[in-house]
Each structure stands twice: as structure tokens, then as C-alpha cells.
């Protein structure tokens, strides 16, 4: 394993958690998010925590308020000392479009520590909420992701963001939303929240972990309840245009940004063919794409034992962080 990967401060499930400056960040951020209300007057009030390795975390910043729904929020990680605007990485959580939250990802027991480590490498990192399928079906979630991109770019000066160096990343359902945001962008806002319409919702790079990229080719027995609730129709009876609208693979063209797709060979929730299919379409469109298939692990990088899960998680993170360095840190 490369030196950079060994130095990452990670907390993976089972009995393999690594201790370090980011360890315990989830509990600290949770306490911050439920603390006393901030003073009135600031339209975007923040509760800010500084972690031990110099990353500041602002918890539960509202980026979208739509009548009839809860405020949609994000957590923001920033190096405490930055001499210039930094690239932005946006993380979109998984959970079958039905659950999940900003501080969770698959096998990681303290994913906030991972996000803080990425920020410490010289990034602003945003982890997003979105409306879940029980609250509102497609396209609500992708509308929220696009609203977040526009919001962050509109407030780039406040948050120290370089708006021309933005990547999006997600796993599982978040992989689908991240890929869709990357491959289908550049139009006027169409959702209920049309704020910051002057900002582009396009990004410069995207990473998908074990995502659903084509609903038309997903096996019928894979995740039918989650798909049907998200699409708001029984998939075999969904209008073809709705299936296509939600499928990143249906939006590939030569203008798309570079992508990294990572998947496990033994994934029984979302088959590896989903990443292989999208990679093939990107190659055909001459879009830069890297496809990494990790052997003998399933969804969420779960392997046969703790060591296999840890190794796969480290490998996926190392590839992902190196991809961001390659595509976001040039020409700043």
C-alpha cells in the first residue's frame, strides 16, 4: 500500500479501527449539530468545530428550504488555515435513496474522520443531505444535489472554494446521484428550489462507488423496493423516459468530466456490470474514465473478513483521493 494510503486516518467497522486526529469526529460533530441555537441575524448561521488536525467543521448548514419539506442541510469541512481558495469535493451518501445521512458510508464506523482527512489534504469538503424517497420521489433528490452545487458555488467566497475546481463523489444511491449530477448538467434549474440560477451545476470530476447507473439493465431481483419507491413506479411499468432520466448511463456525451468508477466483483446489491456498462459508454464517447474492479468484496467494500474489508476500503480511498489530486489541483 502506498505511503499516502497508510497515512490516512480511517475508522473501518469490525475490530480494525485506526486511531488518529480524526478519530471520534462523528461524536463531536453530532454534539455540535445539536448544540445551542446560534445568534440570529446571519442568514446562514454556522456552528463551527475545529478538529485536532486543523480542519474546521460547520454542521448542518441549510442550503435549500422548500415549502412543505424539512430544510436540506450539508456539513462543511475546511482547513483552518488556507492561503487561497481550495478545490471542492461534494460527497453524496447512499442508503437506497430511503435512508442514510451525511456522516455515514458503508463499512466506515467514523466516516467524518475520512472526510476530515480529505479536507486536510487541501480541500473544502461538503457532505450533503437530500430528500429521501419516502419524502419525495425522483427527481427530488437530484434536484437537491444540483441545488447544493449551485449554493456552494454562489457562496464560494464565504467558504474559501475555488468554483472552477469541483468534484462530486458518492456510493450506492449516492453513486447514482453523483454520476447523474456529473453527466446531466448545465441547464436552467427545474426543481422547486431555483435559487442561485446563475451558477452552473456542472462539475469537473466525479467518482462513483458501486452505483446504479442504468435502471433499465439492473437485475429485477437486486433492489426492487428501493428502486420502485425512488422512481415512484413499478420499474417494469415505468415510462421509458423516466427510467432514462434517472439513469446516468443515458446521459453520456463527449462533454462529460473525467470519472473514476470503483466496484467489487462480489456485489450482490448492485452488480459490477453497472460500473462496467457506464465505463464502456464513457470510453465510446471519449470521456476519460478509470474503472477499478476490486476482487472478492461486495457492496460497501464488505469482504470475507475484517482484513479484506479494511484492505478494500483503503484501496478505494487511496484511488479516490489520488483522482481528486490529479483532476482538481492543477492550474489553481
C-alpha positions as CSV (number, residue, x, y, z in Angstrom):
1,X,0.0,0.0,0.0
2,X,1.3,3.5,-0.9
3,X,2.6,5.7,1.8
4,X,-0.2,8.2,1.4
5,X,-2.8,5.4,1.9
6,X,-1.1,4.2,5.0
7,X,-1.1,7.7,6.5
8,X,-4.9,8.1,6.0
9,X,-6.8,8.3,9.3
10,X,-9.6,5.8,8.9
11,X,-12.1,4.1,11.1
12,X,-13.4,0.9,9.5
13,X,-16.0,-1.4,11.1
14,X,-15.4,-4.7,12.9
15,X,-12.3,-4.5,15.2
16,X,-9.9,-2.7,12.8
17,X,-10.5,0.9,13.7
18,X,-7.4,3.1,13.4
19,X,-6.8,5.8,16.0
20,X,-5.7,9.3,14.9
21,X,-6.5,13.0,14.9
22,X,-9.8,12.4,13.1
23,X,-10.9,9.6,15.4
24,X,-14.1,10.4,17.3
25,X,-15.1,13.2,14.9
26,X,-18.6,11.8,14.4
27,X,-19.5,12.2,18.1
28,X,-18.0,15.7,18.2
29,X,-19.9,16.8,15.1
30,X,-23.1,15.3,16.3
31,X,-22.8,17.2,19.5
32,X,-22.1,20.4,17.6
33,X,-25.1,19.9,15.3
34,X,-27.5,19.6,18.3
35,X,-25.9,22.4,20.4
36,X,-27.4,25.8,21.3
37,X,-29.0,27.8,18.6
38,X,-26.6,30.4,17.1
39,X,-27.3,34.1,17.3
40,X,-29.9,35.4,14.9
41,X,-29.0,37.8,12.1
42,X,-26.8,35.6,9.8
43,X,-28.9,34.1,7.0
44,X,-26.6,31.0,7.1
45,X,-25.7,30.6,10.8
46,X,-23.0,28.1,11.5
47,X,-21.8,26.1,14.4
48,X,-18.1,25.5,13.9
49,X,-15.8,22.9,15.4
50,X,-12.1,22.7,14.9
51,X,-10.7,19.2,14.9
52,X,-7.3,18.4,16.3
53,X,-5.6,18.3,12.9
54,X,-6.7,21.8,11.9
55,X,-9.9,21.1,10.0
56,X,-12.9,23.2,10.8
57,X,-16.4,21.6,10.6
58,X,-19.6,23.5,10.1
59,X,-22.5,21.2,10.8
60,X,-26.0,21.2,9.3
61,X,-25.7,24.3,7.1
62,X,-29.2,24.7,5.4
63,X,-28.7,25.1,1.6
64,X,-32.3,24.5,0.4
65,X,-35.6,25.4,2.0
66,X,-38.7,24.2,0.1
67,X,-42.2,24.8,1.4
68,X,-43.6,21.6,2.9
69,X,-40.3,19.9,3.5
70,X,-37.6,20.0,6.2
71,X,-34.6,22.3,5.5
72,X,-32.0,20.4,3.5
73,X,-28.5,20.7,5.0
74,X,-24.9,19.9,4.5
75,X,-21.8,19.5,6.6
76,X,-18.7,21.5,5.5
77,X,-15.1,20.6,6.2
78,X,-12.4,23.2,5.7
79,X,-8.7,23.5,6.6
80,X,-8.5,26.2,9.3
81,X,-5.6,27.9,7.5
82,X,-5.8,28.2,3.7
83,X,-3.8,30.8,1.7
84,X,-6.1,30.6,-1.3
85,X,-9.5,29.2,-2.4
86,X,-9.4,25.4,-2.4
87,X,-11.0,22.8,-4.6
88,X,-14.3,21.5,-3.5
89,X,-15.3,17.8,-3.2
90,X,-19.0,17.1,-2.7
91,X,-20.0,13.8,-1.0
92,X,-23.4,12.3,-1.6
93,X,-24.4,9.5,0.9
94,X,-26.0,6.2,0.0
95,X,-28.9,4.3,1.6
96,X,-31.1,3.0,-1.2
97,X,-32.5,6.6,-1.6
98,X,-34.5,5.7,1.5
99,X,-32.1,6.4,4.3
100,X,-28.5,7.3,5.2
101,X,-27.0,10.6,6.3
102,X,-24.1,13.0,5.8
103,X,-21.8,11.2,8.3
104,X,-22.1,7.6,7.0
105,X,-20.7,5.5,4.3
106,X,-20.8,1.7,4.1
107,X,-18.2,0.0,6.2
108,X,-16.7,3.1,7.9
109,X,-17.6,3.5,11.5
110,X,-16.4,7.1,11.6
111,X,-16.8,8.4,8.1
112,X,-16.5,12.0,9.3
113,X,-12.8,11.2,10.1
114,X,-12.4,10.2,6.4
115,X,-14.0,13.5,5.2
116,X,-11.8,15.5,7.6
117,X,-8.7,13.7,6.3
118,X,-9.6,14.6,2.8
119,X,-10.1,18.2,3.8
120,X,-6.7,18.2,5.5
121,X,-5.1,17.4,2.1
122,X,-6.2,20.8,0.8
123,X,-9.9,20.6,0.0
124,X,-13.2,22.0,1.1
125,X,-15.4,19.0,1.5
126,X,-19.2,19.2,1.6
127,X,-21.4,16.2,2.7
128,X,-25.0,16.6,1.6
129,X,-28.4,15.7,2.7
130,X,-31.2,15.3,0.1
131,X,-34.9,14.4,0.2
132,X,-35.3,10.7,0.6
133,X,-37.7,8.7,-1.5
134,X,-40.2,8.5,1.4
135,X,-40.4,12.3,1.4
136,X,-40.4,12.8,-2.4
137,X,-39.5,10.5,-5.3
138,X,-37.3,11.2,-8.3
139,X,-36.3,13.8,-9.3
140,X,-36.4,15.4,-5.8
141,X,-33.0,14.0,-4.7
142,X,-31.1,15.0,-7.8
143,X,-32.8,18.4,-7.7
144,X,-31.4,18.8,-4.2
145,X,-27.9,17.8,-5.2
146,X,-27.9,20.3,-8.0
147,X,-29.2,23.0,-5.6
148,X,-26.3,22.2,-3.3
149,X,-23.8,22.6,-6.1
150,X,-25.2,26.0,-7.1
151,X,-25.4,27.1,-3.4
152,X,-21.8,26.2,-2.8
153,X,-20.6,28.0,-5.9
154,X,-22.7,31.1,-5.1
155,X,-21.0,31.2,-1.6
156,X,-17.5,30.3,-2.8
157,X,-16.1,33.4,-1.3
158,X,-17.5,32.8,2.1
159,X,-16.4,29.2,2.2
160,X,-13.0,29.5,0.5
161,X,-14.0,27.5,-2.5
162,X,-12.5,27.6,-6.0
163,X,-15.7,27.3,-8.0
164,X,-13.9,26.1,-11.1
165,X,-12.4,23.1,-9.3
166,X,-15.3,20.9,-8.1
167,X,-15.8,17.2,-7.9
168,X,-18.7,15.0,-6.8
169,X,-18.4,11.6,-5.2
170,X,-20.9,9.1,-3.8
171,X,-21.6,5.4,-3.1
172,X,-24.5,3.2,-4.0
173,X,-27.6,5.5,-4.3
174,X,-25.1,8.4,-3.8
175,X,-23.1,7.0,-6.6
176,X,-26.1,7.2,-8.9
177,X,-26.9,10.7,-7.8
178,X,-23.3,11.8,-8.2
179,X,-22.9,10.3,-11.6
180,X,-26.3,11.8,-12.7
181,X,-25.2,15.3,-11.5
182,X,-21.9,15.0,-13.4
183,X,-23.4,13.6,-16.6
184,X,-26.6,15.6,-16.9
185,X,-25.9,19.3,-16.0
186,X,-25.8,22.7,-17.5
187,X,-29.5,23.5,-17.8
188,X,-31.6,26.1,-16.0
189,X,-32.9,24.8,-12.6
190,X,-36.1,22.7,-12.9
191,X,-36.8,21.8,-9.3
192,X,-38.7,23.6,-6.6
193,X,-35.6,25.4,-5.5
194,X,-34.4,27.6,-8.3
195,X,-32.1,29.8,-6.2
196,X,-28.6,30.7,-7.5
197,X,-29.8,30.1,-11.0
198,X,-26.8,32.0,-12.4
199,X,-24.4,29.3,-11.1
200,X,-23.5,26.3,-13.2
201,X,-24.4,22.9,-11.6
202,X,-21.6,21.2,-13.6
203,X,-18.5,19.7,-12.0
204,X,-15.0,19.0,-13.2
205,X,-14.7,15.4,-12.0
206,X,-16.8,12.6,-10.5
207,X,-16.3,9.4,-8.5
208,X,-18.8,6.6,-8.2
209,X,-18.6,3.7,-5.7
210,X,-20.8,0.7,-6.5
211,X,-23.5,2.9,-8.0
212,X,-26.7,2.2,-10.0
213,X,-26.0,3.7,-13.4
214,X,-28.7,2.2,-15.6
215,X,-32.1,1.3,-14.2
216,X,-33.1,-0.4,-17.4
217,X,-30.3,-3.0,-17.0
218,X,-30.5,-3.6,-13.3
219,X,-31.5,-7.2,-12.5
220,X,-35.1,-7.4,-11.4
221,X,-34.3,-9.1,-8.0
222,X,-31.5,-6.7,-7.0
223,X,-33.1,-3.8,-5.0
224,X,-36.7,-3.7,-6.3
225,X,-38.4,-1.9,-3.3
226,X,-35.8,0.8,-3.2
227,X,-35.9,1.3,-7.0
228,X,-39.7,1.4,-7.1
229,X,-40.0,3.9,-4.3
230,X,-37.3,6.1,-5.7
231,X,-38.7,6.0,-9.3
232,X,-42.3,6.2,-7.9
233,X,-43.5,3.4,-10.2
234,X,-43.0,-0.3,-10.6
235,X,-39.9,-0.5,-12.7
236,X,-41.4,-2.8,-15.3
237,X,-44.2,-0.4,-15.7
238,X,-42.2,2.9,-15.5
239,X,-42.3,5.1,-18.6
240,X,-39.1,4.7,-20.6
241,X,-38.3,8.4,-20.4
242,X,-38.5,8.3,-16.6
243,X,-36.1,5.3,-16.5
244,X,-33.7,7.1,-18.8
245,X,-34.0,10.4,-16.9
246,X,-32.8,8.8,-13.7
247,X,-30.1,6.7,-15.4
248,X,-26.6,8.3,-15.6
249,X,-25.7,6.0,-18.5
250,X,-28.4,7.5,-20.6
251,X,-26.8,11.0,-20.4
252,X,-23.2,10.2,-21.6
253,X,-21.7,12.5,-24.1
254,X,-18.3,13.9,-25.1
255,X,-18.7,16.9,-22.8
256,X,-18.7,14.9,-19.6
257,X,-16.0,15.3,-17.0
258,X,-13.4,12.6,-16.1
259,X,-14.8,9.8,-13.9
260,X,-13.5,7.1,-11.6
261,X,-15.7,4.1,-11.1
262,X,-14.9,1.5,-8.4
263,X,-16.9,-1.7,-7.8
264,X,-16.5,-5.1,-6.1
265,X,-16.7,-8.3,-8.0
266,X,-19.0,-9.9,-5.5
267,X,-21.5,-7.1,-5.1
268,X,-25.0,-8.8,-4.8
269,X,-26.8,-5.5,-4.2
270,X,-25.6,-3.6,-7.3
271,X,-23.9,-5.8,-9.8
272,X,-20.4,-4.9,-11.1
273,X,-21.9,-4.8,-14.6
274,X,-23.4,-1.4,-13.7
275,X,-20.0,0.2,-13.5
276,X,-18.6,-1.8,-16.5
277,X,-21.5,-0.7,-18.6
278,X,-21.1,3.0,-17.7
279,X,-17.4,2.8,-18.2
280,X,-17.9,1.3,-21.7
281,X,-20.2,4.2,-22.7
282,X,-17.8,6.8,-21.4
283,X,-14.9,5.2,-23.4
284,X,-17.1,5.2,-26.5
285,X,-17.8,8.9,-26.0
286,X,-14.0,9.5,-25.5
287,X,-14.6,10.7,-21.9
288,X,-11.6,10.0,-19.6
289,X,-12.7,7.2,-17.3
290,X,-10.9,4.8,-14.9
291,X,-12.6,1.6,-13.9
292,X,-11.3,-0.2,-10.9
293,X,-12.7,-3.6,-10.0
294,X,-11.8,-4.9,-6.5
295,X,-11.8,-8.7,-6.3
296,X,-13.6,-10.7,-3.6
297,X,-15.6,-7.9,-2.0
298,X,-19.2,-6.9,-2.1
299,X,-21.3,-3.8,-1.6
300,X,-19.9,-1.3,0.8
301,X,-16.4,-3.0,0.4
302,X,-17.5,-5.9,2.7
303,X,-15.2,-8.8,2.3
304,X,-14.9,-12.3,3.8
305,X,-13.3,-10.9,6.9
306,X,-12.3,-7.7,8.6
307,X,-8.9,-7.7,6.9
308,X,-10.4,-7.9,3.4
309,X,-12.9,-5.2,4.2
310,X,-10.2,-2.9,5.5
311,X,-7.9,-3.6,2.5
312,X,-10.7,-2.8,0.0
313,X,-11.8,0.3,1.9
314,X,-8.2,1.6,1.9
315,X,-7.7,0.8,-1.7
316,X,-10.9,2.6,-2.7
317,X,-10.0,5.7,-0.7
318,X,-6.4,5.8,-2.0
319,X,-7.6,5.7,-5.6
320,X,-10.3,8.3,-4.9
321,X,-8.1,10.8,-3.2
322,X,-5.4,10.4,-5.8
323,X,-8.0,11.0,-8.5
324,X,-9.1,14.3,-6.8
325,X,-5.5,15.4,-6.6
326,X,-5.0,14.7,-10.3
327,X,-8.1,16.4,-11.6
328,X,-8.6,19.3,-9.1
329,X,-5.2,20.6,-8.0
330,X,-3.8,21.7,-11.4
331,X,-3.9,25.3,-12.5
332,X,-5.4,26.7,-9.3
